[in-house]
Amino acid sequence: MDRLDGPARLMIVSDLDHTMVDHHDPENTSLLRFNALWESLYRHDSLLVFSTGRSPTLYKQLRNEKPMLTPDITITSVGTEITYGDSMVPDEGWVNVLNKKWDRNVVLEETAKLPQLKFQSKTEQRPHKVSFYVEKGHAQDVISSLSDRFEKRGLDVKIIYSGGIDLDILPQGAGKGQALAYLLKRFKEGGKPPVNTLVCGDSGNDAELFSIPDVYGVMVSNAQEELLQWHAEHAKENTKIIHASNRCAAGIIEAIGHFGLGPNTSPRDSSDILVSKLDNINPSHEVVKFYITYERWRRAEAENSDLLIQSLKHICHPTGIAVHPSGVEHSLHACIDTFGPHYGDKQGKQFRVWLDRVFTSQIASTSWLVKFDKWELTDDGRQCSLTTILLNSEPGNPGAFSLLHVHQTWLEGFAARCQNDWIF
């Protein structure tokens, strides 16, 4: 929570399945658009929060399957667990809040009396969450019966039904909405409440997010009937909540623009990416553009021309050096020269590049250090290199940068390629 010196310009709190992640989009087009937008224009002064019904186990599984960014905060298990950073450090204060008036054994005793309930997998059974499957036709009767049983036992719980099949039983103080309210309270107590907060969802267990005062909300176009019905009954007149016309992450991008929360043109939206410029100095934007061009070249989605090669060379300082993960040094211009033979070598294949955790620091009046994780997804799997780039802004043209030094190190757990293999 202390990554930013001041309040976050924007905090996005998003559900994952069918909201941030579109499982019907094998190319992950909208997710990659969001990634490029976030890392180029928001990561440095904003916060990304994933709020999912998945347990930590299934959340990590999804991250291994999809080109997802690393969030600053992760809310898992339908708002019963809050963790921070890539290492997912738990919030013990939230654990103490949920322990009040919660008895998991009583929940197990009473649910065992209803044969309509079928346990979800063991990974989804958490200290403050007991999860079942129940057919839609039995859901209301089951929920009513459970409510009566728990009341008689003096247990204060919350029952959430979503997706037309998932039934979760939580402490009354838990849930995605309460977890967000807890975070906002902590930010306020620390003197750093976000300037704007945008919540994003598609199903019934996201409804609580839209109930938090003063937040903006987007129900993606593919939102389920249960969430749309909740909106019609409880928030129809709330102009801060919209039903987007776009699916999943594209709907989130749409909402950023609709509410005027900041720029919502992703670097991936530009067909001629190298000529797109920003009014303000932004080395993150330049680096993201560079690697999108690299991806498009290898996918044959950029024009095969000497002009593009020369444009890339112009970005690189004549004496610039690239250090391969193997430790071998190459001239940046020599690396660019190797682009030619690789044009279209990934055409028709699975090949995507995205940057994660892009952080910049100005180390001199005209010099910037940019650090990030560079990911590649191919037919052979995925690999990551920790990358550091040194950029100089050009005298008299501070919005133009030249690359001086590129250093890459393989992330532990990923096998390095041969030192002679071409890589950027």
Secondary structure, 3 states (H helix, E strand, C coil): CCCCCCCCCCEEEECCECCCECCCCCCCHHHHHHHHHHHHHCCCCCEEEEECCCCHHHHHHHHHHCCCCCCCEEEECCCCEEEECCCCEECHHHHHHHCCCCCHHHHHHHHCCCCCCEECCHHHCECCEEEEECCHHHHHHHHHHHHHHHHHCCCCEEEEEECCCEEEEEECCCCHHHHHHHHHHHHHHCCCCCCCEEEEECCHHHHHHHHCCCCEEEECCCCCHHHHHHHHHHCCCCCCEEECCCCHHHHHHHHHHHCCCCCCCCHHHCCCHHHCCCCCCCHHHHHHHHHHHHHHHHCCCCCCCHHHHHHHHHHEEEEEEEECCCCCEEEHHHHHHCCHHHCCCCCCCCEEEEEEEEEEEEEECCEEEEEEEEEEEECCEEEEEEEEEEEEEECCEEEEEEEEEEEEEECCCCCCCCCCCCCC
